């Protein structure tokens, strides 16, 4: 694309490399099959970083990525249409929220991964309604709903000793 063509693209649909990097979950969204699962796997990989599961690190990281994610997801949606499948930052934030206040074990992380993926696909109320609405914040919020349900399921299961 030459400079003249580049200048004819409206500013609101230009997407820089940083936006693509974050919005696509560190480029996991470009995986052709199941990009949402790939994004969730990226989130799981962060738990391999020593200390990342510490709630005082996990909550601020989740909130920060949620805020940045809403902005970059909005830019991607303007370019690629409503809730493009390449946007996977929402899955990362969702997986992280799924693990808030859950004792970190690989079993709990695996359970969170499975439950979150199922709920993210099924979109239980109100996630399905949020998912139908345009905008980067809605891209993020439907996954937050799935994450909160995931977290609640695991919390209850741990309290009644299912796991």
C-alpha positions as CSV (number, residue, x, y, z in Angstrom):
1,X,0.0,0.0,0.0
2,X,1.5,3.3,-1.0
3,X,1.4,6.5,1.1
4,X,-1.5,7.9,-0.8
5,X,-3.7,4.8,-0.3
6,X,-2.7,4.7,3.4
7,X,-3.7,8.3,3.9
8,X,-7.2,7.5,2.4
9,X,-8.0,5.0,5.1
10,X,-10.1,6.7,7.8
11,X,-8.2,7.0,11.1
12,X,-10.8,5.0,13.0
13,X,-10.2,1.8,11.1
14,X,-6.4,1.9,11.1
15,X,-5.0,-0.7,13.4
16,X,-1.4,-0.5,14.5
17,X,0.8,-3.4,15.5
18,X,0.4,-2.8,19.3
19,X,-3.4,-2.9,18.9
20,X,-3.3,-6.1,16.9
21,X,-0.8,-7.6,19.4
22,X,-2.9,-7.0,22.4
23,X,-6.4,-7.5,20.8
24,X,-5.4,-10.8,19.3
25,X,-4.0,-12.1,22.6
26,X,-0.4,-11.9,21.6
27,X,-1.4,-13.0,18.1
28,X,-3.1,-16.2,19.3
29,X,-6.3,-15.0,17.6
30,X,-4.6,-15.7,14.2
31,X,-4.6,-19.5,14.9
32,X,-7.1,-20.7,12.3
33,X,-9.0,-23.3,14.4
34,X,-10.5,-22.3,17.8
35,X,-8.8,-18.9,18.3
36,X,-10.8,-18.4,21.6
37,X,-9.3,-21.6,23.0
38,X,-5.9,-20.5,21.9
39,X,-6.4,-17.2,23.7
40,X,-7.4,-19.0,26.8
41,X,-4.3,-21.1,26.5
42,X,-2.2,-18.0,26.4
43,X,-3.9,-16.9,29.7
44,X,-3.0,-20.3,31.2
45,X,0.6,-19.8,30.2
46,X,0.8,-16.7,32.4
47,X,0.2,-18.9,35.4
48,X,3.6,-20.6,34.6
49,X,5.2,-17.3,35.6
50,X,6.2,-17.7,39.3
51,X,4.0,-15.5,41.5
52,X,1.5,-14.6,38.7
53,X,-1.3,-16.4,40.6
54,X,-0.9,-14.1,43.6
55,X,-4.2,-12.3,43.9
56,X,-2.4,-8.9,44.3
57,X,-0.8,-9.4,40.9
58,X,-3.7,-11.2,39.2
59,X,-6.4,-8.6,40.0
60,X,-4.5,-5.5,38.8
61,X,-3.3,-7.4,35.7
62,X,-6.9,-8.4,34.9
63,X,-8.2,-4.9,35.4
64,X,-5.4,-3.3,33.4
65,X,-5.8,-5.8,30.5
66,X,-9.6,-5.4,30.6
67,X,-9.3,-1.6,30.2
68,X,-6.7,-1.8,27.4
69,X,-8.6,-4.7,25.9
70,X,-11.9,-2.8,25.7
71,X,-10.1,0.0,23.7
72,X,-8.2,-2.3,21.3
73,X,-11.2,-4.6,20.8
74,X,-13.2,-1.6,19.8
75,X,-10.6,-0.6,17.2
76,X,-10.5,-4.1,15.8
77,X,-14.3,-4.3,15.6
78,X,-14.4,-1.1,13.6
79,X,-12.0,-2.7,11.1
80,X,-13.1,-6.3,11.0
81,X,-16.8,-6.2,12.0
82,X,-18.7,-7.1,15.2
83,X,-16.8,-9.3,17.7
84,X,-14.2,-10.6,15.2
85,X,-12.9,-14.1,16.1
86,X,-9.3,-12.9,15.9
87,X,-9.9,-10.8,19.1
88,X,-8.9,-13.0,22.0
89,X,-7.8,-10.5,24.6
90,X,-11.2,-11.1,26.2
91,X,-10.4,-14.8,26.7
92,X,-7.2,-13.9,28.5
93,X,-9.0,-11.6,30.9
94,X,-11.8,-14.1,31.3
95,X,-9.4,-16.9,32.3
96,X,-7.6,-14.6,34.7
97,X,-10.9,-13.6,36.4
98,X,-11.9,-17.3,36.5
99,X,-9.0,-17.8,38.9
100,X,-9.5,-14.9,41.2
101,X,-9.5,-16.2,44.8
102,X,-9.1,-19.8,43.7
103,X,-6.2,-21.6,45.3
104,X,-3.7,-22.1,42.5
105,X,-3.2,-25.8,41.5
106,X,-2.9,-27.2,38.1
107,X,-6.1,-29.1,38.6
108,X,-8.0,-25.9,39.5
109,X,-6.5,-24.1,36.5
110,X,-7.5,-27.0,34.2
111,X,-11.0,-27.0,35.6
112,X,-11.2,-23.2,35.2
113,X,-10.0,-23.6,31.6
114,X,-12.6,-26.2,30.7
115,X,-15.5,-24.6,32.5
116,X,-14.7,-21.1,31.2
117,X,-14.4,-22.4,27.6
118,X,-17.8,-24.2,27.9
119,X,-19.5,-21.1,29.3
120,X,-17.8,-18.8,26.9
121,X,-19.2,-20.8,24.0
122,X,-22.7,-21.3,25.6
123,X,-23.0,-17.6,26.6
124,X,-25.3,-18.0,29.6
125,X,-27.5,-15.0,30.6
126,X,-26.6,-12.2,30.4
127,X,-23.5,-13.0,28.3
128,X,-25.6,-13.9,25.2
129,X,-27.3,-10.5,25.3
130,X,-24.0,-8.6,25.8
131,X,-22.4,-10.6,23.0
132,X,-25.1,-9.3,20.6
133,X,-24.2,-5.7,21.3
134,X,-21.5,-3.9,19.3
135,X,-18.4,-2.3,20.9
136,X,-15.1,-3.3,22.4
137,X,-16.5,-3.2,26.0
138,X,-19.2,-5.7,25.1
139,X,-16.6,-8.0,23.5
140,X,-14.8,-7.9,26.9
141,X,-17.9,-8.1,29.1
142,X,-19.5,-11.3,27.8
143,X,-16.3,-13.1,28.7
144,X,-16.3,-11.4,32.2
145,X,-19.8,-12.9,32.7
146,X,-18.5,-16.3,31.7
147,X,-15.5,-15.9,34.0
148,X,-17.7,-14.9,37.0
149,X,-19.9,-17.9,36.5
150,X,-16.7,-20.1,36.2
151,X,-15.3,-18.6,39.3
152,X,-18.6,-19.1,41.3
153,X,-18.8,-22.8,40.1
154,X,-15.3,-23.5,41.2
155,X,-15.7,-21.7,44.5
156,X,-18.9,-23.7,45.3
157,X,-17.3,-26.9,44.3
158,X,-14.2,-26.3,46.5
159,X,-16.4,-25.4,49.5
160,X,-18.4,-28.6,49.2
161,X,-15.3,-30.7,48.4
162,X,-16.2,-31.8,44.9
163,X,-12.6,-31.2,43.8
